[in-house]
Amino acid sequence: MPPQAKFTVLGLLVGQAYILVAQAYRWPNPQLEYADKLLFEQNFLTGLVENCAGRHETTVAAQWVRIAYHDMATHNIEDGTGGLDASIAFELDRAENVGIGMPESITDFVGLTSPVAGLADLIAIGTVMAVAGCGGPIVPYRAGRIDATAAGPLGVPEPFQDLASHTESFRRQGFSQSEMIALVACGHTLGGVRRDDFPDIIHDTSANLTTFDRTTGFDSTVVTEYLDGSTNNPLVVGPNATTNSDLRIFLADGNVTMQNLASAENFGKTCSALLGRMINAVPKDVVLSEVVEPIEHKVGDTRLYPGSDGSFVFTTNIRMLISNPARKVTMFWSDRRGTVCGVSGCSVQPESRRTSFLSPLAEMRGLTSGDLYSFRAQVNMTSSIDKFWFEVDEGDGSEAVIVDNGGPGFVIEQDSVLLDMGRTTRSFDPDTAMVYNFVVAVRGDESSQVSVTTYHPGLSSDEFLPTIETIQMVPDDRYPPSAGFTFFTGKGTHRITFVDVHGIVGGQTFTQTFVETDSVPFS
């Protein structure tokens, strides 16, 4: 087994921070919140596979499912090694991983890795989104994979191998003979074989790609065409009998499994379960989260920083999964010190409400669009803010609902060391693409020790590892002390997507973790 990543990314293990096991969701949980964002909100990845979009004669979805299986294929249930761990990124030069779709898929994913979702998690998410984007079933996703730091062993099944070799490979991965047959059918409902990659299999020079079946989407056609004899699957009826591996696998139990899969309902249920097991095959020391479902009331982009008028600026938003123009949402907060807000708390109405467009995976759950309510409040700097919560009135005569994080409210842990989103800026640079001028507000003097740790995701299959840097911040007289705060600055370059802020003030340590930078304004 390749060694597992121990990157200290913003003080966290890549892809394993904030693990939630067998517990109800409670904010903050960056791992589940980020997974929700990728799975259930419209984003770059959903656009690549929506409507089973094509690329290089095949589909992006077919490429994503293939890379996930190839990454997982060396899983060994006997010693608990291997599995979906992103070791594939180190293995692209192997003959068993031939094909332009492999590096392209990694390039699709690397820019969205984060301190709580490494490349292995993104590959797994890719499978879930690929199947949904092509009209297939919901594949359950669990978060928390750990990225490998080196190549794994050889061992991806190849078309020229015999049935005994394939059966043993799938057994080692944790699949029975019947499950092997079904998993191959589930994978080969998408895509096909490219002549450029397998000239010994594809002899037809009229087209570079020969598909596994006649439909583009995720359906049981690969099975029904095989059973009725109309298939053009090059791994079933190819001119080279040695590489007709699908034929040998499908026939392994006398077509019993294939007959069962001919039903569209059975095909969908079986593929959902087996593809879920495929992406959840991980090394034994990796603990995955519970299945990730859409978060009903998702709070995000929570920021607190000194304003220019002697008060705090507090911003946050809350996403509701179902749109309702009649809904009224009010945010409340309570004092950290003092009694400015009183027993019932201070309150503010949303600054804006906009539609939150959801993904095909959300639509499969009956969710088409939600509402995102954004709040901006001035908070007394002396009394500050301890926690916040929401009152939601649907405007239909029903009783208003209190959204308070299951009881304790949404707690602001500290107000002493804060990334100042009112003073932090970014700008384009011809040499480094982006320059960030970070400003941290510290409730203390210039003797405080302040640093910002930055996360810069990979760029491509050639540069897929993230870059993590720590910037030592220094006092900056361009920002004179104000209301008890001293301002520290530092510069970061390249595409920084997340930061952690660390400060030691009067011997006490304060942190802010997993702060997204996408809302940093341009100067």
LINPE-V828891 format. One record per residue. N is the residue number from 1. RES is the residue in three letters. PHI is phi in degrees with one decimal (999 if undefined). Layout:
n: [N;N]
res: [RES;RES]
phi: [PHI;PHI]
This chain:
n: [1;2;3;4;5;6;7;8;9;10;11;12;13;14;15;16;17;18;19;20;21;22;23;24;25;26;27;28;29;30;31;32;33;34;35;36;37;38;39;40;41;42;43;44;45;46;47;48;49;50;51;52;53;54;55;56;57;58;59;60;61;62;63;64;65;66;67;68;69;70;71;72;73;74;75;76;77;78;79;80;81;82;83;84;85;86;87;88;89;90;91;92;93;94;95;96;97;98;99;100;101;102;103;104;105;106;107;108;109;110;111;112;113;114;115;116;117;118;119;120;121;122;123;124;125;126;127;128;129;130;131;132;133;134;135;136;137;138;139;140;141;142;143;144;145;146;147;148;149;150;151;152;153;154;155;156;157;158;159;160;161;162;163;164;165;166;167;168;169;170;171;172;173;174;175;176;177;178;179;180;181;182;183;184;185;186;187;188;189;190;191;192;193;194;195;196;197;198;199;200;201;202;203;204;205;206;207;208;209;210;211;212;213;214;215;216;217;218;219;220;221;222;223;224;225;226;227;228;229;230;231;232;233;234;235;236;237;238;239;240;241;242;243;244;245;246;247;248;249;250;251;252;253;254;255;256;257;258;259;260;261;262;263;264;265;266;267;268;269;270;271;272;273;274;275;276;277;278;279;280;281;282;283;284;285;286;287;288;289;290;291;292;293;294;295;296;297;298;299;300;301;302;303;304;305;306;307;308;309;310;311;312;313;314;315;316;317;318;319;320;321;322;323;324;325;326;327;328;329;330;331;332;333;334;335;336;337;338;339;340;341;342;343;344;345;346;347;348;349;350;351;352;353;354;355;356;357;358;359;360;361;362;363;364;365;366;367;368;369;370;371;372;373;374;375;376;377;378;379;380;381;382;383;384;385;386;387;388;389;390;391;392;393;394;395;396;397;398;399;400;401;402;403;404;405;406;407;408;409;410;411;412;413;414;415;416;417;418;419;420;421;422;423;424;425;426;427;428;429;430;431;432;433;434;435;436;437;438;439;440;441;442;443;444;445;446;447;448;449;450;451;452;453;454;455;456;457;458;459;460;461;462;463;464;465;466;467;468;469;470;471;472;473;474;475;476;477;478;479;480;481;482;483;484;485;486;487;488;489;490;491;492;493;494;495;496;497;498;499;500;501;502;503;504;505;506;507;508;509;510;511;512;513;514;515;516;517;518;519;520;521;522;523]
res: [MET;PRO;PRO;GLN;ALA;LYS;PHE;THR;VAL;LEU;GLY;LEU;LEU;VAL;GLY;GLN;ALA;TYR;ILE;LEU;VAL;ALA;GLN;ALA;TYR;ARG;TRP;PRO;ASN;PRO;GLN;LEU;GLU;TYR;ALA;ASP;LYS;LEU;LEU;PHE;GLU;GLN;ASN;PHE;LEU;THR;GLY;LEU;VAL;GLU;ASN;CYS;ALA;GLY;ARG;HIS;GLU;THR;THR;VAL;ALA;ALA;GLN;TRP;VAL;ARG;ILE;ALA;TYR;HIS;ASP;MET;ALA;THR;HIS;ASN;ILE;GLU;ASP;GLY;THR;GLY;GLY;LEU;ASP;ALA;SER;ILE;ALA;PHE;GLU;LEU;ASP;ARG;ALA;GLU;ASN;VAL;GLY;ILE;GLY;MET;PRO;GLU;SER;ILE;THR;ASP;PHE;VAL;GLY;LEU;THR;SER;PRO;VAL;ALA;GLY;LEU;ALA;ASP;LEU;ILE;ALA;ILE;GLY;THR;VAL;MET;ALA;VAL;ALA;GLY;CYS;GLY;GLY;PRO;ILE;VAL;PRO;TYR;ARG;ALA;GLY;ARG;ILE;ASP;ALA;THR;ALA;ALA;GLY;PRO;LEU;GLY;VAL;PRO;GLU;PRO;PHE;GLN;ASP;LEU;ALA;SER;HIS;THR;GLU;SER;PHE;ARG;ARG;GLN;GLY;PHE;SER;GLN;SER;GLU;MET;ILE;ALA;LEU;VAL;ALA;CYS;GLY;HIS;THR;LEU;GLY;GLY;VAL;ARG;ARG;ASP;ASP;PHE;PRO;ASP;ILE;ILE;HIS;ASP;THR;SER;ALA;ASN;LEU;THR;THR;PHE;ASP;ARG;THR;THR;GLY;PHE;ASP;SER;THR;VAL;VAL;THR;GLU;TYR;LEU;ASP;GLY;SER;THR;ASN;ASN;PRO;LEU;VAL;VAL;GLY;PRO;ASN;ALA;THR;THR;ASN;SER;ASP;LEU;ARG;ILE;PHE;LEU;ALA;ASP;GLY;ASN;VAL;THR;MET;GLN;ASN;LEU;ALA;SER;ALA;GLU;ASN;PHE;GLY;LYS;THR;CYS;SER;ALA;LEU;LEU;GLY;ARG;MET;ILE;ASN;ALA;VAL;PRO;LYS;ASP;VAL;VAL;LEU;SER;GLU;VAL;VAL;GLU;PRO;ILE;GLU;HIS;LYS;VAL;GLY;ASP;THR;ARG;LEU;TYR;PRO;GLY;SER;ASP;GLY;SER;PHE;VAL;PHE;THR;THR;ASN;ILE;ARG;MET;LEU;ILE;SER;ASN;PRO;ALA;ARG;LYS;VAL;THR;MET;PHE;TRP;SER;ASP;ARG;ARG;GLY;THR;VAL;CYS;GLY;VAL;SER;GLY;CYS;SER;VAL;GLN;PRO;GLU;SER;ARG;ARG;THR;SER;PHE;LEU;SER;PRO;LEU;ALA;GLU;MET;ARG;GLY;LEU;THR;SER;GLY;ASP;LEU;TYR;SER;PHE;ARG;ALA;GLN;VAL;ASN;MET;THR;SER;SER;ILE;ASP;LYS;PHE;TRP;PHE;GLU;VAL;ASP;GLU;GLY;ASP;GLY;SER;GLU;ALA;VAL;ILE;VAL;ASP;ASN;GLY;GLY;PRO;GLY;PHE;VAL;ILE;GLU;GLN;ASP;SER;VAL;LEU;LEU;ASP;MET;GLY;ARG;THR;THR;ARG;SER;PHE;ASP;PRO;ASP;THR;ALA;MET;VAL;TYR;ASN;PHE;VAL;VAL;ALA;VAL;ARG;GLY;ASP;GLU;SER;SER;GLN;VAL;SER;VAL;THR;THR;TYR;HIS;PRO;GLY;LEU;SER;SER;ASP;GLU;PHE;LEU;PRO;THR;ILE;GLU;THR;ILE;GLN;MET;VAL;PRO;ASP;ASP;ARG;TYR;PRO;PRO;SER;ALA;GLY;PHE;THR;PHE;PHE;THR;GLY;LYS;GLY;THR;HIS;ARG;ILE;THR;PHE;VAL;ASP;VAL;HIS;GLY;ILE;VAL;GLY;GLY;GLN;THR;PHE;THR;GLN;THR;PHE;VAL;GLU;THR;ASP;SER;VAL;PRO;PHE;SER]
phi: [999;-65.5;-60.3;-88.3;-63.5;-124.3;-58.5;-88.9;-106.3;51.9;78.6;-129.8;-80.3;-57.3;76.2;-131.5;-73.7;56.1;-66.8;-115.6;-121.4;54.3;-131.4;-70.8;-63.9;-143.0;-73.3;-87.0;-141.3;-54.0;-62.3;-73.6;-65.8;-71.5;-61.8;-58.3;-60.1;-72.2;-81.5;-114.9;-114.3;-62.3;-156.6;-56.0;-68.1;-61.1;-66.4;-72.0;-114.2;-61.0;58.3;54.3;-59.1;-94.1;-165.7;52.7;69.5;-108.9;-117.6;-60.3;-58.6;-61.7;-64.1;-68.6;-67.3;-63.6;-66.6;-65.3;-65.3;-62.6;-68.4;-79.0;-60.9;-94.0;-61.8;-126.2;-70.8;-76.5;-111.6;71.5;-103.3;67.3;119.7;-78.6;-138.5;66.8;-63.3;-55.0;-63.5;-93.0;-119.1;-71.1;-86.6;-82.0;-59.8;-69.5;-114.0;-62.5;126.0;-66.9;-65.6;-66.3;-64.1;-63.7;-64.8;-61.7;-62.0;-58.5;-90.4;-61.1;-67.3;-105.4;-65.6;-152.0;-61.0;-116.8;-151.5;-78.3;-62.3;-61.3;-62.9;-66.6;-63.7;-64.8;-59.8;-58.1;-63.1;-59.1;-72.8;-62.3;-64.0;-64.6;-65.9;-105.1;85.5;-87.2;-79.2;-74.3;-101.1;-65.4;-116.7;-120.5;-98.0;120.0;-67.2;-114.2;-73.3;-71.3;-111.4;-158.8;-65.2;-92.9;-72.2;-68.1;147.4;-68.9;-55.8;-124.6;-58.7;-79.7;-76.8;-83.9;-62.3;-60.9;-65.6;-65.6;-60.7;-68.0;-60.8;-70.0;-61.2;-61.7;-74.9;108.8;-116.7;-74.8;-59.4;-63.3;-68.2;-59.0;-58.0;-67.1;-65.4;-63.5;-62.9;-63.2;-71.9;-94.6;-76.6;-115.3;76.1;-176.0;-118.9;-93.3;-62.1;-59.2;-90.8;-132.6;-64.7;-74.7;-100.0;-101.3;-97.0;-69.3;-92.0;-77.7;-149.6;-78.1;-113.5;-113.1;-80.9;-74.7;-151.0;-91.0;-112.1;-84.3;-77.6;-87.6;-154.7;-86.6;-59.2;-58.3;-82.6;-65.7;-67.7;-63.2;-70.8;-92.0;81.8;-97.4;-67.0;-111.2;-52.3;-68.0;-96.5;-115.1;-118.5;-65.9;-69.3;-103.5;-59.5;-62.0;-101.4;-83.5;-69.4;-62.4;-60.6;-63.6;-68.9;-61.6;-84.3;-56.9;-115.6;70.8;73.2;-60.6;-65.6;-64.4;-61.5;-67.4;-76.8;-62.9;-71.2;-58.5;-66.4;-64.2;-60.9;-62.8;-64.0;-65.3;-66.4;-58.2;-68.1;-73.1;-67.4;-62.5;-65.0;-60.8;-76.3;-97.4;-78.7;-134.2;-56.1;-63.4;-88.8;-99.1;-111.1;-90.0;-73.4;-66.8;-59.0;-81.5;-117.8;-57.4;-79.4;-63.1;-122.7;-99.3;-95.0;-151.5;51.6;-83.5;-134.0;-136.2;-159.5;-67.9;-85.3;-92.1;-114.2;86.9;-119.7;-78.1;-101.4;-121.9;-128.5;-163.9;-145.7;-138.2;-101.6;-103.3;-73.5;-118.5;-74.1;-152.8;-60.7;-84.4;-68.3;-119.9;-119.8;-119.7;-100.3;-118.4;-148.0;-118.1;-72.2;-80.0;-140.4;83.2;-135.1;-61.8;-86.1;73.7;-66.2;-81.6;88.6;-77.4;-145.7;-153.9;-87.5;-63.5;-72.8;-158.1;-132.7;-138.6;-72.4;-103.9;-78.3;-101.7;-86.3;-56.3;-65.2;-69.6;-61.5;-65.8;-97.5;84.1;-111.4;-103.2;-154.7;-119.8;-122.1;-114.6;-103.2;-107.9;-122.9;-141.7;-131.3;-90.9;-118.5;-54.0;-71.0;-74.7;-77.2;60.1;-136.9;-100.9;-158.6;-138.9;-158.7;-132.1;-114.0;-117.0;-112.2;-73.7;72.8;-116.8;90.3;-77.5;-68.3;-62.4;-108.8;-93.6;-103.8;-133.5;63.8;77.9;132.4;-79.2;82.3;-93.8;-84.5;-91.1;-67.0;-158.6;-130.9;-105.1;-131.7;-134.5;-65.6;-86.8;-74.3;-84.4;-115.7;-70.0;-138.9;-139.3;-151.3;-80.1;-137.6;-65.0;-91.5;-114.1;77.1;-153.0;-124.8;-108.9;-106.0;-81.9;-125.6;-115.7;-92.5;-124.0;-79.6;177.6;-104.7;-71.1;-77.5;-64.4;-105.6;-132.5;-142.9;-125.7;-101.9;-110.4;-117.6;-117.3;-68.1;-62.4;-107.7;-162.9;-67.4;-85.0;-129.8;-96.8;-81.8;-72.4;-110.5;-119.4;-131.6;-112.3;-104.5;-81.9;-86.5;-129.3;-59.6;-132.5;-72.9;-68.4;-121.5;-63.8;-53.8;-148.9;51.5;86.3;-105.6;-109.2;-111.1;-113.2;-129.7;-166.0;-113.3;-123.5;-124.7;72.9;-89.8;-95.0;-108.7;-142.8;-138.2;-115.0;-115.6;-125.7;-146.6;-114.6;-125.4;58.1;83.2;-107.8;-98.2;-128.9;-139.9;-126.9;-120.5;54.6;-89.0;-75.6;-104.5;-66.6;-98.5;-64.8;-74.6;-84.3;-84.8]
